[in-house]
Amino acid sequence: MKNNEYKPILIGSDEFKSFKSEKNPVFIDAFEYQLKELFFIKNTAFIGKDKEEAYKTDEFKKFSEDNRDNFKFFYYPWNNHLVKCINKEDYLALKTNRNQDLITADEQKKLSSYRVAVLGMSVGSNIAFVLTQAGISNNITLADFDELDTTNLNRILAGVHQIGVNKTIVASRRIYEDNPYADVNIFPEGITNENLEELLKENKLDCIVEEIDDVKMKIQTRILALKYKIPVVMITDNGDGVVLHVERYDLGHDKIFHKDASSWEDKIKGEITKEMAGNIIMHDFVGGPQNVDPYMLKSVPRVFKKELVSWSQLGSAAILGGVVTTIAIKRIALGTSKDKDERIFISPEFSRSKLW
């Protein structure tokens, strides 16, 4: 296995036997199960009837015969699995079937074609996966220069077997395992002014999810988003909760974290120390220490004293961030949200002493 492999390989039916013999993969016939699922979706008269009896009917036999060649073979090189999967249209119909009518068929098409870039794969990896799991952004861009560390496993959905693998590759593999028909574009070298502007200039993005650690790049991302009129969404961890930031540059918003862009340009010209970054996060991103989880606030001096490697983050908050961001992007993509600038605090209402 090569650590840079991040997308499945399409295997033609004519090479299936020789490929299977040569690679000796774990073969999964998902198609057999998918046909059965699809039969009930397309033949609603059988819903509620005994499934095994339905599979014995002439209707099911004809349906199976009509669709017998309606599949593709996907080989996942990182885990040596070969999967027989139903075609794209029917796969997406199956995968999003339970979304109805919380998401209508027309809305689902619009969401699927909405192109999102997720920059930063810590909290961002959860956001990317929840987005694609919901059928949003079939074409998604991921960027992060960093490799997976064991300390990341408290908030990134991965495993010890992936330690040392670039985070965009880890996230991409998970997305492709969920949907082999996804289109994942990765920047394992990380995002830069140059490659981000190229994406925006070529009109390849509809929305940016910004989860970058570097404060300078956070601001520069927004300067470019403002230039190209692209909305930016960000989640900030806050103990058990999160803070959602939405900046609708597509609707004419012209501030960066509630300040003129020019004021930020001056700030990011020089070096930004960890203390400066912490101050910006606390005051400009979260709105002041009074809004910060007290346990998280308590750890800040320890970071400055180098008693802690980095800021405190919880996996539960990272997953919550994925959920909250997905809802926000769904509202933006469908046009149900028109707020130009939002900062929303989402925090569980139970205390630390008891769950409920």
C-alpha positions as CSV (number, residue, x, y, z in Angstrom):
1,M,0.0,0.0,0.0
2,K,1.2,3.5,-0.9
3,N,0.4,6.2,1.6
4,N,-0.4,8.6,-1.3
5,E,-3.3,6.5,-2.7
6,Y,-6.5,8.3,-1.9
7,K,-9.1,7.3,-4.5
8,P,-10.6,4.0,-5.7
9,I,-9.6,2.6,-9.1
10,L,-12.4,1.7,-11.6
11,I,-11.9,-1.8,-12.9
12,G,-13.6,-2.9,-16.2
13,S,-15.7,-6.0,-16.3
14,D,-13.4,-7.5,-18.9
15,E,-10.4,-7.3,-16.6
16,F,-12.2,-8.3,-13.4
17,K,-11.2,-11.9,-13.4
18,S,-7.5,-11.4,-14.2
19,F,-7.3,-8.4,-11.7
20,K,-9.0,-10.5,-9.0
21,S,-6.5,-13.4,-9.6
22,E,-3.5,-11.1,-9.6
23,K,-4.3,-8.9,-6.6
24,N,-6.3,-11.4,-4.6
25,P,-8.4,-8.6,-3.1
26,V,-11.2,-8.9,-0.5
27,F,-14.2,-9.0,-2.8
28,I,-17.4,-7.4,-1.7
29,D,-20.6,-7.9,-3.8
30,A,-22.6,-4.9,-2.6
31,F,-24.5,-5.0,-5.9
32,E,-26.5,-8.0,-4.8
33,Y,-27.8,-6.2,-1.7
34,Q,-28.3,-2.9,-3.5
35,L,-30.6,-4.4,-6.2
36,K,-32.8,-5.6,-3.4
37,E,-32.9,-2.2,-1.8
38,L,-33.5,-0.5,-5.1
39,F,-36.4,-2.9,-5.9
40,F,-38.5,-1.6,-3.0
41,I,-37.7,2.0,-3.8
42,K,-38.8,1.6,-7.4
43,N,-41.7,-0.8,-6.7
44,T,-43.4,0.9,-3.7
45,A,-46.4,-1.6,-3.9
46,F,-44.1,-4.1,-2.1
47,I,-43.2,-1.8,0.8
48,G,-44.3,-3.5,4.1
49,K,-44.5,-6.9,2.6
50,D,-42.2,-9.8,3.6
51,K,-38.9,-9.2,1.8
52,E,-38.0,-12.8,1.2
53,E,-41.4,-13.4,-0.4
54,A,-40.9,-10.3,-2.5
55,Y,-37.6,-11.6,-3.8
56,K,-39.3,-14.8,-5.1
57,T,-41.8,-12.8,-7.2
58,D,-41.7,-12.5,-11.0
59,E,-41.5,-8.7,-10.6
60,F,-38.2,-9.0,-8.7
61,K,-36.8,-11.6,-11.1
62,K,-37.6,-9.3,-14.0
63,F,-36.2,-6.3,-12.2
64,S,-32.9,-8.2,-11.5
65,E,-32.6,-9.3,-15.1
66,D,-33.2,-5.8,-16.4
67,N,-30.5,-4.4,-14.1
68,R,-28.0,-7.3,-14.1
69,D,-25.3,-5.2,-15.9
70,N,-26.0,-2.0,-14.0
71,F,-22.8,-2.0,-11.9
72,K,-19.2,-0.9,-11.6
73,F,-16.1,-2.5,-10.0
74,F,-14.1,-0.3,-7.6
75,Y,-10.7,-1.3,-6.2
76,Y,-9.6,0.4,-3.0
77,P,-5.8,0.1,-3.1
78,W,-5.2,1.2,0.5
79,N,-7.2,-1.7,2.0
80,N,-7.1,-4.1,-1.0
81,H,-10.9,-4.3,-1.3
82,L,-12.7,-4.8,-4.6
83,V,-16.3,-3.7,-4.5
84,K,-19.1,-4.5,-7.0
85,C,-21.3,-1.4,-6.7
86,I,-24.5,-0.3,-8.5
87,N,-24.2,2.6,-11.0
88,K,-23.9,6.2,-9.9
89,E,-27.5,7.4,-10.4
90,D,-29.0,4.5,-8.5
91,Y,-26.3,4.6,-5.8
92,L,-27.0,8.2,-5.0
93,A,-30.7,7.5,-5.1
94,L,-30.1,4.7,-2.5
95,K,-27.7,6.8,-0.4
96,T,-30.0,9.8,-0.1
97,N,-33.3,8.0,0.0
98,R,-33.7,8.4,3.8
99,N,-33.1,12.2,3.4
100,Q,-36.6,12.6,1.8
101,D,-38.5,14.8,2.5
102,L,-36.3,16.5,4.9
103,I,-34.4,17.3,1.7
104,T,-36.5,17.1,-1.5
105,A,-35.2,15.5,-4.7
106,D,-34.7,18.9,-6.3
107,E,-32.9,20.2,-3.3
108,Q,-30.7,17.1,-3.2
109,K,-29.6,17.7,-6.8
110,K,-28.7,21.3,-6.0
111,L,-26.8,20.3,-2.8
112,S,-24.9,17.6,-4.6
113,S,-23.6,20.0,-7.2
114,Y,-22.6,22.7,-4.6
115,R,-18.8,22.8,-4.6
116,V,-17.2,23.2,-1.2
117,A,-13.5,23.6,-0.2
118,V,-12.6,22.5,3.3
119,L,-9.3,24.1,4.4
120,G,-7.8,22.4,7.4
121,M,-8.4,18.7,8.3
122,S,-8.7,18.7,12.0
123,V,-12.3,19.8,12.7
124,G,-12.4,20.1,8.9
125,S,-12.2,16.4,8.3
126,N,-15.4,15.9,10.3
127,I,-17.1,18.7,8.4
128,A,-16.0,17.2,5.0
129,F,-17.4,13.8,5.9
130,V,-20.7,14.9,7.3
131,L,-21.2,17.1,4.2
132,T,-20.6,14.3,1.8
133,Q,-22.5,11.8,3.9
134,A,-25.5,14.1,3.6
135,G,-25.2,14.1,-0.2
136,I,-23.7,17.7,-0.2
137,S,-20.8,18.6,-2.4
138,N,-20.2,15.5,-4.5
139,N,-17.2,17.6,-5.8
140,I,-15.3,18.6,-2.7
141,T,-11.8,20.1,-2.2
142,L,-9.6,19.3,0.8
143,A,-6.4,21.0,1.9
144,D,-3.9,20.4,4.7
145,F,-0.1,19.9,4.7
146,D,-0.1,18.0,8.0
147,E,0.2,14.3,8.6
148,L,-2.0,12.4,11.1
149,D,-0.6,12.1,14.6
150,T,-1.8,10.0,17.5
151,T,-2.8,13.1,19.4
152,N,-5.2,13.9,16.5
153,L,-7.2,10.7,17.1
154,N,-9.3,12.3,19.8
155,R,-11.1,14.3,17.1
156,I,-10.3,13.0,13.7
157,L,-12.2,9.9,12.6
158,A,-9.3,7.7,11.6
159,G,-7.2,4.8,13.1
160,V,-3.7,4.0,14.3
161,H,-3.0,2.3,11.0
162,Q,-3.1,5.7,9.3
163,I,-0.5,7.5,11.5
164,G,1.9,9.4,9.3
165,V,-0.6,9.7,6.4
166,N,-1.4,13.1,5.1
167,K,-4.8,14.3,6.6
168,T,-6.3,15.1,3.2
169,I,-5.6,11.5,2.1
170,V,-7.1,10.1,5.4
171,A,-10.3,12.2,4.8
172,S,-10.5,11.4,1.1
173,R,-10.3,7.7,1.7
174,R,-13.2,7.9,4.2
175,I,-15.3,9.9,1.7
176,Y,-14.6,7.5,-1.1
177,E,-15.5,4.5,1.1
178,D,-18.8,6.2,1.8
179,N,-19.3,7.1,-1.9
180,P,-17.1,5.7,-4.7
181,Y,-18.7,8.2,-7.1
182,A,-17.5,11.2,-5.2
183,D,-15.0,13.6,-6.8
184,V,-12.4,14.6,-4.1
185,N,-9.7,17.1,-5.0
186,I,-6.8,17.3,-2.5
187,F,-4.0,19.7,-1.7
188,P,-1.7,17.7,0.5
189,E,0.8,20.5,0.4
190,G,-1.8,22.8,2.1
191,I,-3.6,25.8,0.9
192,T,-1.7,28.9,-0.3
193,N,-2.7,32.3,-1.6
194,E,-1.7,31.1,-5.1
195,N,-3.5,27.7,-5.2
196,L,-6.6,29.2,-3.5
197,E,-6.8,32.1,-5.9
198,E,-6.4,29.8,-8.9
199,L,-9.4,27.8,-7.7
200,L,-11.5,31.0,-7.2
201,K,-10.3,32.5,-10.5
202,E,-11.3,29.4,-12.4
203,N,-14.8,29.4,-10.7
204,K,-14.3,26.0,-9.1
205,L,-15.8,26.8,-5.7
206,D,-19.1,27.9,-4.3
207,C,-18.2,28.0,-0.7
208,I,-15.1,27.9,1.6
209,V,-15.0,26.1,5.0
210,E,-12.0,27.7,6.7
211,E,-10.5,25.6,9.5
212,I,-6.8,26.6,9.1
213,D,-4.6,27.0,12.2
214,D,-2.5,29.8,10.8
215,V,-4.1,33.1,11.6
216,K,-2.5,34.9,8.6
217,M,-3.9,32.4,6.2
218,K,-7.3,32.7,7.9
219,I,-7.3,36.4,7.0
220,Q,-5.8,36.0,3.5
221,T,-8.5,33.4,2.7
222,R,-11.2,35.9,3.5
223,I,-9.4,38.7,1.6
224,L,-9.6,36.4,-1.5
225,A,-13.2,35.3,-0.7
226,L,-14.2,39.0,-0.5
227,K,-12.5,39.6,-3.9
228,Y,-14.3,36.7,-5.6
229,K,-17.6,37.0,-3.7
230,I,-17.5,33.6,-2.1
231,P,-19.1,32.8,1.3
232,V,-16.9,31.6,4.1
233,V,-18.0,29.4,7.0
234,M,-15.9,28.6,10.1
235,I,-16.3,26.6,13.3
236,T,-14.3,27.5,16.4
237,D,-14.1,24.8,19.2
238,N,-15.3,26.1,22.5
239,G,-15.1,23.3,25.1
240,D,-18.1,21.1,24.6
241,G,-19.6,23.6,22.3
242,V,-18.7,25.4,19.1
243,V,-19.0,28.9,17.6
244,L,-20.3,29.1,14.0
245,H,-19.0,32.0,11.9
246,V,-20.7,32.8,8.5
247,E,-19.4,35.6,6.3
248,R,-21.5,36.1,3.2
249,Y,-19.2,37.8,0.8
250,D,-21.5,36.5,-2.0
251,L,-24.2,38.8,-0.6
252,G,-22.1,41.9,-0.3
253,H,-20.7,41.5,3.2
254,D,-17.3,43.4,3.3
255,K,-15.9,42.9,6.8
256,I,-13.5,40.3,8.1
257,F,-14.4,39.2,11.6
258,H,-16.4,42.5,12.0
259,K,-13.5,44.7,11.0
260,D,-12.4,46.4,7.7
261,A,-10.1,44.2,5.6
262,S,-7.5,47.0,5.6
263,S,-7.1,46.8,9.3
264,W,-6.3,43.1,9.0
265,E,-3.8,43.6,6.2
266,D,-1.7,45.7,8.5
267,K,-1.9,43.1,11.3
268,I,-0.7,40.2,9.2
269,K,2.3,42.0,7.7
270,G,4.6,41.0,10.5
271,E,5.1,37.9,12.6
272,I,2.1,36.6,14.6
273,T,3.2,35.0,17.8
274,K,1.2,32.3,19.6
275,E,0.2,34.9,22.2
276,M,-1.0,37.3,19.4
277,A,-2.9,34.4,17.7
278,G,-4.5,33.4,21.0
279,N,-5.6,37.0,21.6
280,I,-7.1,37.3,18.1
281,I,-9.0,34.0,18.5
282,M,-10.3,34.9,21.9
283,H,-11.4,38.5,21.1
284,D,-12.0,38.7,17.3
285,F,-13.2,35.2,16.6
286,V,-15.1,34.3,19.8
287,G,-15.9,37.9,21.0
288,G,-14.1,38.0,24.3
289,P,-13.1,35.8,27.2
290,Q,-16.6,35.9,28.6
291,N,-17.7,33.8,25.7
292,V,-14.9,31.1,26.1
293,D,-15.6,27.9,28.0
294,P,-14.0,28.4,31.4
295,Y,-12.2,25.1,31.3
296,M,-10.7,25.9,27.9
297,L,-9.8,29.4,29.2
298,K,-8.0,27.8,32.1
299,S,-5.7,25.9,29.7
300,V,-4.6,29.0,27.8
301,P,-1.8,30.0,30.2
302,R,-0.5,26.4,30.0
303,V,-0.2,26.7,26.3
304,F,1.8,30.0,26.6
305,K,4.1,28.4,29.2
306,K,4.6,25.4,26.9
307,E,3.1,23.0,29.4
308,L,0.6,21.9,26.7
309,V,1.6,21.3,23.1
310,S,-1.4,23.1,21.7
311,W,-5.0,24.4,22.3
312,S,-7.5,22.0,23.9
313,Q,-10.0,20.3,21.6
314,L,-12.6,17.6,22.1
315,G,-13.7,15.0,19.6
316,S,-17.3,15.6,20.5
317,A,-17.0,19.3,19.7
318,A,-15.3,18.4,16.4
319,I,-18.2,16.2,15.4
320,L,-20.7,18.8,16.6
321,G,-18.8,21.3,14.3
322,G,-19.4,18.9,11.4
323,V,-23.1,18.8,12.0
324,V,-23.5,22.6,12.6
325,T,-21.4,23.5,9.5
326,T,-23.3,21.1,7.3
327,I,-26.6,22.7,8.3
328,A,-25.2,26.1,7.7
329,I,-23.9,25.2,4.2
330,K,-27.2,23.5,3.3
331,R,-29.0,26.8,4.2
332,I,-26.6,28.8,2.1
333,A,-26.7,26.4,-0.9
334,L,-30.5,26.3,-0.9
335,G,-30.9,30.1,-0.4
336,T,-32.9,29.8,2.9
337,S,-30.4,31.9,4.8
338,K,-29.8,35.5,3.8
339,D,-27.8,36.7,6.9
340,K,-24.6,38.4,5.7
341,D,-22.7,38.0,9.0
342,E,-23.4,35.5,11.7
343,R,-21.7,34.4,14.9
344,I,-23.7,31.8,16.7
345,F,-22.8,30.0,19.9
346,I,-23.9,26.4,20.1
347,S,-23.4,24.8,23.5
348,P,-24.9,21.7,25.2
349,E,-27.1,22.7,28.1
350,F,-26.1,20.1,30.6
351,S,-23.5,20.6,33.4
352,R,-20.2,18.8,33.8
353,S,-21.5,17.2,37.0
354,K,-24.4,15.2,35.4
355,L,-25.5,14.4,31.9
356,W,-29.1,15.7,32.1
